[in-house]
């Protein structure tokens, strides 16, 4: 006979704020960041690559995040494209490389 487990959704906030969850988020972002830098450098965007970093924060309702960001004014232009800047999706491709590689 198996053990019956009922999840109490009231515990979710505490779980999300726990040290193991924060650590896992940071570790995943730390794995994505060098992939993003390599993609940027391969496309000749060394300054863009140098601006890529991992940023940890807590959302207003307490959810922790660890994000890979490019800290420069034209980062969104390179990611999504404009009439004068081609869409490159450097951060998006780096994230999908990690997600697609998870089995």
N, CA, C and O atoms as a GROMACS GRO file, in nm:
protein
  412
    1UNK      N    1   0.085  -0.118   0.000
    1UNK     CA    2   0.000   0.000   0.000
    1UNK      C    3   0.089   0.124   0.000
    1UNK      O    4   0.182   0.134   0.080
    2UNK      N    5   0.062   0.219  -0.088
    2UNK     CA    6   0.142   0.340  -0.100
    2UNK      C    7   0.106   0.445   0.003
    2UNK      O    8   0.007   0.433   0.075
    3UNK      N    9   0.187   0.545   0.007
    3UNK     CA   10   0.163   0.657   0.097
    3UNK      C   11   0.080   0.761   0.024
    3UNK      O   12   0.111   0.796  -0.090
    4UNK      N   13  -0.022   0.810   0.087
    4UNK     CA   14  -0.106   0.913   0.027
    4UNK      C   15  -0.050   1.050   0.067
    4UNK      O   16  -0.023   1.077   0.184
    5UNK      N   17  -0.033   1.135  -0.034
    5UNK     CA   18   0.021   1.269  -0.012
    5UNK      C   19  -0.076   1.370  -0.069
    5UNK      O   20  -0.115   1.360  -0.185
    6UNK      N   21  -0.114   1.466   0.011
    6UNK     CA   22  -0.198   1.576  -0.037
    6UNK      C   23  -0.121   1.705  -0.020
    6UNK      O   24  -0.083   1.743   0.091
    7UNK      N   25  -0.099   1.772  -0.132
    7UNK     CA   26  -0.026   1.898  -0.129
    7UNK      C   27  -0.115   2.010  -0.077
    7UNK      O   28  -0.230   2.025  -0.121
    8UNK      N   29  -0.062   2.087   0.015
    8UNK     CA   30  -0.134   2.202   0.068
    8UNK      C   31  -0.083   2.326  -0.005
    8UNK      O   32   0.030   2.368   0.018
    9UNK      N   33  -0.164   2.385  -0.093
    9UNK     CA   34  -0.118   2.500  -0.172
    9UNK      C   35  -0.075   2.619  -0.088
    9UNK      O   36  -0.004   2.707  -0.138
   10UNK      N   37  -0.115   2.625   0.037
   10UNK     CA   38  -0.071   2.735   0.123
   10UNK      C   39   0.079   2.730   0.150
   10UNK      O   40   0.138   2.830   0.190
   11UNK      N   41   0.141   2.614   0.128
   11UNK     CA   42   0.284   2.599   0.151
   11UNK      C   43   0.368   2.644   0.031
   11UNK      O   44   0.490   2.657   0.043
   12UNK      N   45   0.306   2.667  -0.082
   12UNK     CA   46   0.379   2.699  -0.204
   12UNK      C   47   0.466   2.823  -0.189
   12UNK      O   48   0.581   2.822  -0.234
   13UNK      N   49   0.417   2.927  -0.128
   13UNK     CA   50   0.496   3.049  -0.110
   13UNK      C   51   0.624   3.023  -0.031
   13UNK      O   52   0.731   3.071  -0.067
   14UNK      N   53   0.610   2.947   0.075
   14UNK     CA   54   0.727   2.915   0.157
   14UNK      C   55   0.826   2.828   0.079
   14UNK      O   56   0.948   2.847   0.089
   15UNK      N   57   0.774   2.734   0.002
   15UNK     CA   58   0.861   2.649  -0.079
   15UNK      C   59   0.937   2.733  -0.181
   15UNK      O   60   1.058   2.718  -0.197
   16UNK      N   61   0.866   2.823  -0.251
   16UNK     CA   62   0.930   2.907  -0.353
   16UNK      C   63   1.036   2.999  -0.294
   16UNK      O   64   1.132   3.033  -0.362
   17UNK      N   65   1.020   3.040  -0.170
   17UNK     CA   66   1.118   3.129  -0.107
   17UNK      C   67   1.231   3.053  -0.040
   17UNK      O   68   1.322   3.115   0.015
   18UNK      N   69   1.229   2.923  -0.044
   18UNK     CA   70   1.329   2.843   0.026
   18UNK      C   71   1.466   2.852  -0.041
   18UNK      O   72   1.478   2.880  -0.161
   19UNK      N   73   1.568   2.829   0.038
   19UNK     CA   74   1.707   2.835  -0.012
   19UNK      C   75   1.732   2.734  -0.125
   19UNK      O   76   1.798   2.771  -0.222
   20UNK      N   77   1.683   2.611  -0.118
   20UNK     CA   78   1.708   2.518  -0.229
   20UNK      C   79   1.646   2.564  -0.362
   20UNK      O   80   1.706   2.544  -0.468
   21UNK      N   81   1.529   2.623  -0.356
   21UNK     CA   82   1.466   2.671  -0.480
   21UNK      C   83   1.545   2.789  -0.535
   21UNK      O   84   1.572   2.794  -0.655
   22UNK      N   85   1.581   2.883  -0.451
   22UNK     CA   86   1.662   2.998  -0.496
   22UNK      C   87   1.794   2.951  -0.556
   22UNK      O   88   1.839   3.004  -0.658
   23UNK      N   89   1.856   2.853  -0.492
   23UNK     CA   90   1.983   2.800  -0.542
   23UNK      C   91   1.965   2.736  -0.679
   23UNK      O   92   2.048   2.755  -0.768
   24UNK      N   93   1.858   2.659  -0.697
   24UNK     CA   94   1.832   2.594  -0.825
   24UNK      C   95   1.807   2.697  -0.936
   24UNK      O   96   1.855   2.680  -1.048
   25UNK      N   97   1.733   2.802  -0.904
   25UNK     CA   98   1.709   2.908  -1.003
   25UNK      C   99   1.841   2.974  -1.044
   25UNK      O  100   1.866   2.996  -1.163
   26UNK      N  101   1.925   3.005  -0.947
   26UNK     CA  102   2.054   3.070  -0.974
   26UNK      C  103   2.145   2.979  -1.055
   26UNK      O  104   2.211   3.024  -1.148
   27UNK      N  105   2.149   2.851  -1.019
   27UNK     CA  106   2.234   2.757  -1.093
   27UNK      C  107   2.192   2.746  -1.239
   27UNK      O  108   2.277   2.740  -1.328
   28UNK      N  109   2.062   2.743  -1.265
   28UNK     CA  110   2.015   2.734  -1.404
   28UNK      C  111   2.051   2.861  -1.480
   28UNK      O  112   2.095   2.852  -1.595
   29UNK      N  113   2.032   2.977  -1.420
   29UNK     CA  114   2.070   3.102  -1.486
   29UNK      C  115   2.220   3.108  -1.510
   29UNK      O  116   2.265   3.156  -1.614
   30UNK      N  117   2.298   3.058  -1.414
   30UNK     CA  118   2.444   3.054  -1.431
   30UNK      C  119   2.487   2.962  -1.544
   30UNK      O  120   2.594   2.981  -1.601
   31UNK      N  121   2.406   2.862  -1.577
   31UNK     CA  122   2.436   2.774  -1.690
   31UNK      C  123   2.397   2.839  -1.823
   31UNK      O  124   2.462   2.816  -1.926
   32UNK      N  125   2.292   2.920  -1.822
   32UNK     CA  126   2.244   2.984  -1.945
   32UNK      C  127   2.333   3.101  -1.986
   32UNK      O  128   2.358   3.121  -2.105
   33UNK      N  129   2.381   3.179  -1.890
   33UNK     CA  130   2.457   3.301  -1.919
   33UNK      C  131   2.578   3.277  -2.010
   33UNK      O  132   2.593   3.351  -2.107
   34UNK      N  133   2.665   3.178  -1.985
   34UNK     CA  134   2.779   3.161  -2.075
   34UNK      C  135   2.739   3.118  -2.216
   34UNK      O  136   2.808   3.150  -2.313
   35UNK      N  137   2.627   3.048  -2.228
   35UNK     CA  138   2.577   3.011  -2.362
   35UNK      C  139   2.536   3.138  -2.436
   35UNK      O  140   2.568   3.154  -2.554
   36UNK      N  141   2.467   3.227  -2.367
   36UNK     CA  142   2.426   3.355  -2.429
   36UNK      C  143   2.549   3.437  -2.470
   36UNK      O  144   2.552   3.495  -2.578
   37UNK      N  145   2.649   3.441  -2.383
   37UNK     CA  146   2.772   3.516  -2.417
   37UNK      C  147   2.839   3.456  -2.541
   37UNK      O  148   2.886   3.529  -2.628
   38UNK      N  149   2.843   3.324  -2.549
   38UNK     CA  150   2.906   3.259  -2.664
   38UNK      C  151   2.829   3.288  -2.793
   38UNK      O  152   2.889   3.313  -2.897
   39UNK      N  153   2.696   3.285  -2.786
   39UNK     CA  154   2.615   3.317  -2.905
   39UNK      C  155   2.641   3.460  -2.949
   39UNK      O  156   2.658   3.486  -3.068
   40UNK      N  157   2.643   3.552  -2.852
   40UNK     CA  158   2.668   3.694  -2.886
   40UNK      C  159   2.804   3.711  -2.951
   40UNK      O  160   2.817   3.781  -3.052
   41UNK      N  161   2.906   3.649  -2.894
   41UNK     CA  162   3.041   3.662  -2.950
   41UNK      C  163   3.050   3.599  -3.089
   41UNK      O  164   3.119   3.651  -3.176
   42UNK      N  165   2.980   3.488  -3.111
   42UNK     CA  166   2.980   3.423  -3.242
   42UNK      C  167   2.917   3.511  -3.348
   42UNK      O  168   2.948   3.499  -3.467
   43UNK      N  169   2.829   3.601  -3.305
   43UNK     CA  170   2.765   3.693  -3.399
   43UNK      C  171   2.838   3.827  -3.405
   43UNK      O  172   2.787   3.923  -3.463
   44UNK      N  173   2.956   3.834  -3.345
   44UNK     CA  174   3.037   3.955  -3.351
   44UNK      C  175   2.991   4.065  -3.258
   44UNK      O  176   3.023   4.182  -3.280
   45UNK      N  177   2.917   4.032  -3.154
   45UNK     CA  178   2.864   4.131  -3.060
   45UNK      C  179   2.935   4.120  -2.925
   45UNK      O  180   2.873   4.087  -2.824
   46UNK      N  181   3.065   4.148  -2.924
   46UNK     CA  182   3.143   4.134  -2.802
   46UNK      C  183   3.095   4.226  -2.691
   46UNK      O  184   3.090   4.185  -2.575
   47UNK      N  185   3.058   4.350  -2.724
   47UNK     CA  186   3.008   4.442  -2.620
   47UNK      C  187   2.878   4.390  -2.561
   47UNK      O  188   2.855   4.401  -2.440
   48UNK      N  189   2.792   4.335  -2.645
   48UNK     CA  190   2.667   4.277  -2.597
   48UNK      C  191   2.698   4.159  -2.504
   48UNK      O  192   2.638   4.146  -2.398
   49UNK      N  193   2.791   4.074  -2.544
   49UNK     CA  194   2.829   3.959  -2.463
   49UNK      C  195   2.880   4.002  -2.326
   49UNK      O  196   2.849   3.940  -2.224
   50UNK      N  197   2.959   4.109  -2.324
   50UNK     CA  198   3.014   4.159  -2.198
   50UNK      C  199   2.907   4.214  -2.105
   50UNK      O  200   2.929   4.224  -1.984
   51UNK      N  201   2.792   4.250  -2.159
   51UNK     CA  202   2.685   4.308  -2.077
   51UNK      C  203   2.591   4.203  -2.018
   51UNK      O  204   2.502   4.236  -1.940
   52UNK      N  205   2.610   4.077  -2.055
   52UNK     CA  206   2.520   3.970  -2.008
   52UNK      C  207   2.558   3.929  -1.866
   52UNK      O  208   2.673   3.901  -1.836
   53UNK      N  209   2.456   3.926  -1.780
   53UNK     CA  210   2.478   3.890  -1.640
   53UNK      C  211   2.355   3.821  -1.583
   53UNK      O  212   2.248   3.822  -1.644
   54UNK      N  213   2.371   3.761  -1.467
   54UNK     CA  214   2.260   3.698  -1.395
   54UNK      C  215   2.214   3.794  -1.287
   54UNK      O  216   2.295   3.846  -1.210
   55UNK      N  217   2.083   3.817  -1.282
   55UNK     CA  218   2.025   3.907  -1.184
   55UNK      C  219   1.922   3.828  -1.102
   55UNK      O  220   1.831   3.766  -1.158
   56UNK      N  221   1.937   3.831  -0.972
   56UNK     CA  222   1.841   3.766  -0.882
   56UNK      C  223   1.754   3.873  -0.820
   56UNK      O  224   1.802   3.979  -0.781
   57UNK      N  225   1.624   3.845  -0.810
   57UNK     CA  226   1.533   3.937  -0.744
   57UNK      C  227   1.415   3.860  -0.689
   57UNK      O  228   1.396   3.742  -0.718
   58UNK      N  229   1.335   3.930  -0.610
   58UNK     CA  230   1.212   3.873  -0.557
   58UNK      C  231   1.098   3.959  -0.607
   58UNK      O  232   1.097   4.080  -0.587
   59UNK      N  233   1.002   3.896  -0.672
   59UNK     CA  234   0.886   3.967  -0.725
   59UNK      C  235   0.801   4.021  -0.611
   59UNK      O  236   0.814   3.975  -0.497
   60UNK      N  237   0.714   4.117  -0.638
   60UNK     CA  238   0.634   4.179  -0.531
   60UNK      C  239   0.555   4.081  -0.445
   60UNK      O  240   0.536   4.107  -0.326
   61UNK      N  241   0.508   3.972  -0.502
   61UNK     CA  242   0.430   3.876  -0.423
   61UNK      C  243   0.518   3.766  -0.362
   61UNK      O  244   0.468   3.665  -0.313
   62UNK      N  245   0.651   3.788  -0.365
   62UNK     CA  246   0.742   3.698  -0.297
   62UNK      C  247   0.807   3.590  -0.381
   62UNK      O  248   0.885   3.510  -0.328
   63UNK      N  249   0.777   3.583  -0.511
   63UNK     CA  250   0.835   3.478  -0.595
   63UNK      C  251   0.978   3.515  -0.634
   63UNK      O  252   1.000   3.621  -0.692
   64UNK      N  253   1.075   3.429  -0.603
   64UNK     CA  254   1.213   3.459  -0.641
   64UNK      C  255   1.236   3.431  -0.789
   64UNK      O  256   1.171   3.345  -0.848
   65UNK      N  257   1.328   3.504  -0.848
   65UNK     CA  258   1.367   3.481  -0.986
   65UNK      C  259   1.518   3.494  -0.998
   65UNK      O  260   1.583   3.560  -0.917
   66UNK      N  261   1.571   3.431  -1.099
   66UNK     CA  262   1.711   3.450  -1.139
   66UNK      C  263   1.705   3.460  -1.291
   66UNK      O  264   1.669   3.363  -1.358
   67UNK      N  265   1.740   3.574  -1.344
   67UNK     CA  266   1.725   3.599  -1.487
   67UNK      C  267   1.860   3.629  -1.551
   67UNK      O  268   1.948   3.688  -1.488
   68UNK      N  269   1.874   3.588  -1.675
   68UNK     CA  270   1.990   3.624  -1.755
   68UNK      C  271   1.950   3.747  -1.834
   68UNK      O  272   1.855   3.743  -1.913
   69UNK      N  273   2.021   3.857  -1.814
   69UNK     CA  274   1.987   3.983  -1.879
   69UNK      C  275   2.109   4.044  -1.946
   69UNK      O  276   2.223   4.014  -1.910
   70UNK      N  277   2.083   4.128  -2.044
   70UNK     CA  278   2.187   4.209  -2.105
   70UNK      C  279   2.163   4.351  -2.058
   70UNK      O  280   2.060   4.411  -2.089
   71UNK      N  281   2.257   4.404  -1.985
   71UNK     CA  282   2.241   4.535  -1.923
   71UNK      C  283   2.294   4.645  -2.015
   71UNK      O  284   2.403   4.698  -1.995
   72UNK      N  285   2.214   4.676  -2.115
   72UNK     CA  286   2.248   4.785  -2.207
   72UNK      C  287   2.120   4.837  -2.271
   72UNK      O  288   2.020   4.766  -2.280
   73UNK      N  289   2.124   4.961  -2.315
   73UNK     CA  290   2.004   5.026  -2.367
   73UNK      C  291   1.944   4.957  -2.487
   73UNK      O  292   1.822   4.951  -2.500
   74UNK      N  293   2.027   4.903  -2.575
   74UNK     CA  294   1.975   4.843  -2.698
   74UNK      C  295   1.956   4.693  -2.688
   74UNK      O  296   1.943   4.626  -2.791
   75UNK      N  297   1.953   4.638  -2.568
   75UNK     CA  298   1.938   4.493  -2.552
   75UNK      C  299   1.807   4.443  -2.613
   75UNK      O  300   1.806   4.342  -2.683
   76UNK      N  301   1.699   4.512  -2.587
   76UNK     CA  302   1.569   4.471  -2.642
   76UNK      C  303   1.570   4.479  -2.794
   76UNK      O  304   1.509   4.396  -2.861
   77UNK      N  305   1.640   4.577  -2.849
   77UNK     CA  306   1.649   4.588  -2.995
   77UNK      C  307   1.717   4.466  -3.055
   77UNK      O  308   1.672   4.414  -3.157
   78UNK      N  309   1.826   4.420  -2.992
   78UNK     CA  310   1.896   4.303  -3.043
   78UNK      C  311   1.814   4.176  -3.021
   78UNK      O  312   1.818   4.084  -3.104
   79UNK      N  313   1.741   4.171  -2.913
   79UNK     CA  314   1.663   4.051  -2.884
   79UNK      C  315   1.541   4.040  -2.976
   79UNK      O  316   1.515   3.934  -3.033
   80UNK      N  317   1.466   4.148  -2.991
   80UNK     CA  318   1.340   4.145  -3.064
   80UNK      C  319   1.346   4.208  -3.203
   80UNK      O  320   1.258   4.183  -3.286
   81UNK      N  321   1.448   4.287  -3.229
   81UNK     CA  322   1.464   4.351  -3.358
   81UNK      C  323   1.386   4.482  -3.370
   81UNK      O  324   1.286   4.502  -3.301
   82UNK      N  325   1.434   4.568  -3.456
   82UNK     CA  326   1.367   4.695  -3.489
   82UNK      C  327   1.380   4.714  -3.640
   82UNK      O  328   1.429   4.626  -3.711
   83UNK      N  329   1.336   4.828  -3.687
   83UNK     CA  330   1.350   4.855  -3.830
   83UNK      C  331   1.496   4.870  -3.870
   83UNK      O  332   1.531   4.853  -3.987
   84UNK      N  333   1.584   4.901  -3.773
   84UNK     CA  334   1.726   4.919  -3.806
   84UNK      C  335   1.818   4.815  -3.742
   84UNK      O  336   1.938   4.814  -3.769
   85UNK      N  337   1.765   4.728  -3.657
   85UNK     CA  338   1.846   4.626  -3.590
   85UNK      C  339   1.781   4.490  -3.613
   85UNK      O  340   1.663   4.471  -3.583
   86UNK      N  341   1.858   4.396  -3.665
   86UNK     CA  342   1.799   4.263  -3.688
   86UNK      C  343   1.767   4.190  -3.557
   86UNK      O  344   1.836   4.207  -3.456
   87UNK      N  345   1.662   4.111  -3.561
   87UNK     CA  346   1.623   4.030  -3.446
   87UNK      C  347   1.724   3.916  -3.430
   87UNK      O  348   1.746   3.838  -3.522
   88UNK      N  349   1.786   3.909  -3.311
   88UNK     CA  350   1.888   3.807  -3.290
   88UNK      C  351   1.849   3.702  -3.186
   88UNK      O  352   1.899   3.590  -3.192
   89UNK      N  353   1.763   3.736  -3.092
   89UNK     CA  354   1.716   3.644  -2.988
   89UNK      C  355   1.830   3.571  -2.918
   89UNK      O  356   1.823   3.450  -2.897
   90UNK      N  357   1.934   3.643  -2.882
   90UNK     CA  358   2.050   3.582  -2.817
   90UNK      C  359   2.011   3.519  -2.684
   90UNK      O  360   2.044   3.403  -2.659
   91UNK      N  361   1.942   3.592  -2.600
   91UNK     CA  362   1.903   3.540  -2.469
   91UNK      C  363   1.801   3.428  -2.483
   91UNK      O  364   1.809   3.327  -2.414
   92UNK      N  365   1.706   3.447  -2.572
   92UNK     CA  366   1.603   3.344  -2.593
   92UNK      C  367   1.661   3.215  -2.646
   92UNK      O  368   1.623   3.107  -2.600
   93UNK      N  369   1.752   3.224  -2.741
   93UNK     CA  370   1.815   3.103  -2.794
   93UNK      C  371   1.898   3.032  -2.688
   93UNK      O  372   1.899   2.909  -2.681
   94UNK      N  373   1.968   3.109  -2.607
   94UNK     CA  374   2.049   3.048  -2.500
   94UNK      C  375   1.960   2.974  -2.401
   94UNK      O  376   1.994   2.864  -2.358
   95UNK      N  377   1.847   3.034  -2.366
   95UNK     CA  378   1.755   2.969  -2.272
   95UNK      C  379   1.697   2.842  -2.334
   95UNK      O  380   1.687   2.740  -2.266
   96UNK      N  381   1.658   2.846  -2.460
   96UNK     CA  382   1.601   2.729  -2.524
   96UNK      C  383   1.704   2.618  -2.544
   96UNK      O  384   1.669   2.500  -2.543
   97UNK      N  385   1.830   2.655  -2.562
   97UNK     CA  386   1.935   2.555  -2.572
   97UNK      C  387   1.939   2.474  -2.444
   97UNK      O  388   1.955   2.352  -2.448
   98UNK      N  389   1.926   2.540  -2.330
   98UNK     CA  390   1.926   2.471  -2.201
   98UNK      C  391   1.798   2.391  -2.183
   98UNK      O  392   1.802   2.276  -2.140
   99UNK      N  393   1.683   2.450  -2.215
   99UNK     CA  394   1.556   2.382  -2.194
   99UNK      C  395   1.546   2.260  -2.285
   99UNK      O  396   1.505   2.152  -2.240
  100UNK      N  397   1.585   2.275  -2.410
  100UNK     CA  398   1.576   2.164  -2.504
  100UNK      C  399   1.673   2.052  -2.468
  100UNK      O  400   1.650   1.936  -2.504
  101UNK      N  401   1.781   2.086  -2.398
  101UNK     CA  402   1.880   1.986  -2.361
  101UNK      C  403   1.846   1.909  -2.236
  101UNK      O  404   1.915   1.813  -2.202
  102UNK      N  405   1.741   1.949  -2.164
  102UNK     CA  406   1.703   1.882  -2.041
  102UNK      C  407   1.619   1.760  -2.076
  102UNK      O  408   1.524   1.769  -2.153
  103UNK      N  409   1.655   1.647  -2.020
  103UNK     CA  410   1.578   1.525  -2.048
  103UNK      C  411   1.502   1.478  -1.926
  103UNK      O  412   1.432   1.377  -1.932
   0.00000   0.00000   0.00000
